[in-house]
Amino acid sequence: MNKNKGVIYIVFGKKYIDEAILSASSVKQYCPDLHVTFFCDEEVKSEFVDDTTIMNVKHIRPKVDYIHLSPYEETILLDSDTIANHDISDLFDILKRYDLGVAHDFARKRDNVSALIPPYKEIPYCFSEVNPGVLVFKKCKAVDDFFEIWRNYFYAYFNVWPYEQPTFRVALWKSDLNFYILPPEYNLRSKQCRDKARKLHHEFGDTHLKERILHMHYDKKNMKEALAYCLENYYPH
């Protein structure tokens, strides 16, 4: 087993540890030789977990404190609520060209967060939030520096927003990290999740997830009809 590459989970509490073990079992099904490490608040005994690192949980998002301590040269981080449905080891190939890979999130730029975190508000809508529940990254100075920027912003605004995604967005924008946006099939979210994001206009803003450009063939002359046709046949990635 190659211990230079592996998967980490950063979880605490029995509910989420059990959930992460289920996730790890799905990874092992497709990648049986991939090393798996749990960062958690208790020792974990499972055939799907190769190592455990005990962490001191100070708040609900310990990921920001422990992600930089991955034991691997190349790391895939997965949240506990993920399930692998294919061999995911090709994610490591991204690191031949990039320092980090991550997928977009349905939260692009939220009005409620913009009101609380000024550097988040300054970033254009088209620079979407990403979802750090699925990450691939290499051990290098650029990534270490990025994680430090993220921690600093996270703690600077912890009292107003104790969750990681908004400050992760700020850190990406502020850093010089060479990162890649993964296609959506590497972080497939439910239709319910997208519908929920669409309905949160009172928090995210009226134009959140508003289609900006529609790109498909249509046999229509009237622009209004063409737009209606495109929207009806639009596949929401």
C-alpha positions in Angstrom: 0.0 0.0 0.0 1.4 3.4 -1.1 1.4 5.7 1.9 2.4 8.7 -0.1 -1.2 9.0 -1.4 -4.3 8.6 0.7 -7.7 9.7 1.8 -8.4 11.6 5.0 -11.7 12.2 6.9 -11.9 14.9 9.6 -14.9 13.9 11.8 -16.0 13.7 15.4 -18.9 12.2 17.3 -20.3 8.7 16.8 -22.9 9.6 14.2 -20.4 11.2 11.8 -17.6 8.7 12.5 -20.0 5.9 11.5 -21.1 7.8 8.5 -17.4 8.3 7.5 -16.7 4.6 7.9 -19.5 3.9 5.4 -17.9 6.4 3.1 -14.5 4.8 3.5 -16.0 1.4 2.7 -17.2 2.8 -0.6 -13.7 4.2 -1.4 -12.1 0.8 -0.5 -14.5 -1.0 -2.8 -13.1 0.8 -5.8 -9.6 1.6 -4.5 -8.7 -1.2 -2.1 -5.1 -0.2 -1.9 -5.7 3.5 -1.1 -4.6 4.3 2.4 -7.3 5.9 4.7 -6.6 8.0 7.8 -9.3 9.4 10.2 -8.8 12.5 12.2 -11.3 12.2 15.0 -11.9 12.5 18.7 -11.6 8.8 19.5 -9.8 5.7 18.2 -11.5 4.0 15.3 -11.3 0.3 14.7 -12.5 -0.6 11.2 -11.3 -2.7 8.3 -11.8 0.3 6.1 -9.6 2.7 8.3 -5.8 2.2 8.2 -4.8 4.9 10.7 -6.4 7.2 13.3 -5.1 10.6 14.5 -6.8 11.9 17.7 -7.7 15.5 17.5 -8.8 18.1 20.0 -12.1 19.4 18.8 -12.6 23.1 19.6 -15.5 23.9 17.3 -17.8 22.4 14.7 -15.3 22.8 11.9 -12.1 21.2 13.0 -11.2 20.6 9.3 -9.7 24.1 9.2 -7.3 23.2 12.0 -6.2 19.7 10.9 -6.3 19.6 7.1 -2.7 20.7 6.8 -1.6 17.8 9.0 -2.4 15.2 6.4 0.2 12.4 6.5 0.3 12.0 2.8 2.2 13.8 0.0 -1.0 13.8 -2.0 -4.3 13.8 -0.3 -8.0 13.4 -1.1 -10.2 14.8 1.7 -13.7 13.6 1.9 -16.5 14.7 4.1 -18.3 11.9 6.0 -21.5 12.3 3.9 -19.8 11.2 0.6 -20.1 7.9 -1.2 -17.7 6.8 -3.9 -19.4 5.3 -6.9 -16.3 4.8 -9.1 -12.5 4.6 -8.8 -11.5 8.1 -7.6 -7.7 7.7 -7.8 -7.5 9.7 -11.0 -8.0 12.8 -8.8 -4.3 12.5 -8.0 -3.4 13.0 -11.6 -4.7 16.6 -11.3 -1.8 17.2 -8.9 0.7 16.7 -11.8 -0.5 20.2 -13.1 -2.2 21.8 -10.1 -1.8 22.2 -6.4 -5.4 21.6 -5.4 -8.7 20.5 -7.0 -12.2 21.3 -5.7 -15.7 21.5 -7.2 -18.2 24.4 -7.3 -20.9 24.6 -4.7 -24.6 25.6 -5.2 -23.8 28.6 -3.0 -22.2 31.0 -5.4 -22.2 34.3 -3.6 -24.7 34.8 -0.7 -26.2 38.2 0.2 -26.4 37.3 3.9 -22.7 36.3 4.1 -21.7 39.4 2.1 -23.3 41.5 4.8 -21.2 39.9 7.4 -17.8 39.3 5.7 -16.6 42.4 3.7 -13.8 40.5 1.7 -16.4 37.9 0.7 -18.6 40.7 -0.7 -15.8 42.2 -2.8 -15.4 39.0 -4.8 -17.5 38.8 -8.0 -20.5 36.4 -8.2 -18.8 34.5 -11.1 -16.1 33.4 -8.6 -18.3 30.8 -7.0 -18.0 29.3 -3.6 -16.5 25.8 -3.8 -17.3 22.8 -1.6 -14.3 21.8 0.5 -16.1 18.5 1.3 -14.3 16.9 -1.6 -10.7 18.1 -2.1 -7.5 16.8 -3.6 -4.2 18.6 -2.8 -0.5 18.1 -2.6 1.9 18.8 0.2 3.8 22.0 -0.8 4.4 25.5 0.4 1.7 27.0 -1.8 -0.9 24.7 -0.3 0.4 25.3 3.2 0.2 29.0 2.7 -3.3 28.8 1.4 -4.5 26.7 4.4 -2.9 29.4 6.7 -4.8 32.2 4.8 -8.0 30.2 5.2 -7.5 29.6 8.9 -6.8 33.3 9.5 -10.0 34.4 7.7 -12.0 31.6 9.3 -11.0 32.7 12.8 -11.3 36.4 11.9 -15.0 35.9 11.1 -15.7 32.9 13.3 -18.0 34.9 15.6 -20.3 35.9 12.7 -20.0 32.8 10.5 -18.6 29.6 12.0 -18.7 27.6 8.8 -15.9 27.0 6.4 -17.1 27.7 2.8 -17.3 31.5 2.7 -13.8 32.0 4.1 -12.5 29.2 1.9 -13.8 31.3 -1.1 -12.0 34.4 0.3 -8.8 32.5 0.8 -8.9 31.2 -2.8 -9.4 34.7 -4.1 -6.6 36.2 -2.0 -4.0 33.5 -2.5 -1.8 32.6 -5.5 -2.8 29.0 -5.4 -2.8 27.1 -8.7 -6.1 25.3 -8.3 -8.5 23.4 -10.6 -12.3 23.2 -10.6 -13.4 19.6 -10.7 -16.4 18.6 -12.9 -19.7 18.2 -11.0 -19.6 14.4 -11.1 -16.9 14.4 -8.5 -19.2 16.2 -6.0 -22.6 15.3 -7.1 -25.3 16.9 -5.0 -29.0 16.1 -4.8 -31.8 17.9 -6.7 -33.2 18.7 -3.3 -30.0 20.5 -2.4 -30.1 22.6 -5.6 -33.8 23.4 -5.1 -33.1 24.5 -1.5 -30.4 26.8 -2.7 -32.7 28.3 -5.4 -35.4 28.9 -2.8 -33.2 30.8 -0.3 -33.7 34.1 -2.1 -34.1 35.9 1.3 -30.6 34.8 2.3 -28.7 34.3 -1.0 -30.3 37.0 -3.2 -32.9 37.1 -6.0 -30.3 36.5 -8.7 -28.6 33.6 -7.0 -28.3 30.6 -9.4 -29.9 32.7 -12.1 -28.9 31.3 -15.5 -26.5 33.8 -17.1 -25.9 32.2 -20.5 -27.8 29.3 -22.1 -25.8 27.3 -24.6 -27.7 24.8 -26.8 -29.3 24.5 -30.3 -32.9 25.6 -30.7 -35.2 26.0 -33.6 -36.9 29.2 -32.7 -37.1 32.6 -34.2 -38.6 34.6 -31.4 -36.1 35.3 -28.6 -38.6 35.0 -25.9 -39.7 31.6 -27.1 -36.1 30.5 -27.6 -35.2 31.4 -24.0 -38.3 29.5 -22.7 -37.2 26.5 -24.8 -33.7 26.6 -23.4 -34.8 26.9 -19.8 -37.2 24.0 -20.2 -34.4 21.8 -21.6 -31.6 23.1 -19.4 -29.8 20.4 -17.4 -28.9 21.9 -14.0 -25.3 20.9 -13.3 
